[in-house]
């Protein structure tokens, strides 16, 4: 097991309180999707915690007298919210590289 995979297993076990056996029962695609979703939701939670603090900072700065009349927003301090990144399936990546892949049924 490589270090990146092990880090993902430990991360899911810690966040979801799953055993290694429960994680081992997942298919690789399920594992990637769950790991990606848990990571994304954690990023969102962190962003909104920081957003509340940034809103207070922006309010304080906007209420103090300054030479410039610029009105600050929370996004000026923390940037835009995180966006969901849709990972490509390994078959799509292989097909883009010119490899022949099995056709999808359905």
C-alpha positions in Angstrom: 0.0 0.0 0.0 1.6 3.3 -1.0 1.7 6.3 1.3 -1.0 8.3 -0.5 -3.5 5.4 -0.3 -2.6 4.7 3.3 -3.2 8.4 4.1 -6.6 8.2 2.5 -7.5 5.1 4.5 -6.4 6.7 7.7 -8.3 9.9 6.9 -11.5 8.1 6.2 -11.1 5.9 9.3 -10.6 8.9 11.4 -13.4 11.1 10.0 -16.0 8.4 9.5 -15.0 6.1 12.4 -14.8 3.2 10.0 -12.7 0.1 10.5 -10.1 -0.9 7.9 -12.4 -3.8 7.0 -15.2 -1.5 6.1 -12.9 0.6 4.0 -11.4 -2.5 2.4 -14.8 -3.6 1.3 -15.2 -0.5 -0.9 -14.4 -0.6 -4.6 -11.6 1.7 -5.7 -14.1 4.1 -7.3 -16.3 4.2 -4.2 -13.2 4.8 -2.1 -12.1 7.8 -4.3 -15.6 9.2 -4.4 -16.1 9.0 -0.6 -12.6 10.4 0.1 -13.2 13.3 -2.3 -16.7 14.1 -0.9 -15.5 14.0 2.8 -12.5 16.2 1.9 -14.8 18.6 0.0 -17.3 18.9 2.8 -14.5 19.5 5.3 -13.1 22.3 3.1 -16.6 23.9 2.9 -17.0 23.7 6.7 -13.5 25.3 7.2 -14.4 28.0 4.6 -17.6 29.0 6.3 -15.9 29.1 9.8 -13.3 31.5 8.3 -16.0 33.4 6.4 -17.7 34.4 9.7 -14.5 35.7 11.1 -13.7 37.5 7.8 -17.1 39.1 7.8 -16.4 40.6 11.3 -13.0 41.9 10.1 -14.6 43.4 7.0 -17.3 45.1 9.2 -14.7 46.5 11.6 -12.5 47.8 8.7 -15.5 49.3 6.9 -16.6 51.2 10.1 -13.2 52.8 10.7 -12.5 56.2 9.0 -10.1 55.9 6.1 -8.9 58.0 3.1 -10.2 55.5 0.6 -13.8 54.6 0.6 -13.4 51.0 -0.4 -15.9 48.7 1.1 -14.4 45.3 2.0 -16.2 42.0 1.9 -15.3 38.7 3.6 -14.1 37.3 0.2 -11.5 40.0 0.0 -9.7 38.2 2.9 -10.4 34.5 2.2 -11.1 34.3 -1.5 -14.0 32.4 -3.1 -15.6 29.3 -1.6 -14.2 25.9 -2.5 -15.6 24.2 -5.7 -16.3 20.6 -6.2 -13.7 19.0 -8.5 -15.2 16.1 -10.6 -12.5 13.6 -11.0 -12.4 11.7 -14.2 -12.8 8.0 -14.2 -9.7 5.9 -15.1 -11.4 4.7 -18.2 -12.0 8.3 -19.4 -8.3 9.1 -18.8 -7.2 6.0 -20.7 -9.5 6.8 -23.6 -8.1 10.3 -23.8 -4.6 8.8 -24.0 -5.8 6.8 -27.1 -6.1 3.4 -25.4 -9.0 1.1 -26.3 -11.4 0.7 -23.4 -14.4 -1.5 -22.9 -17.7 0.1 -23.9 -20.1 1.1 -21.2 -23.3 -0.8 -21.0 -26.5 0.9 -20.3 
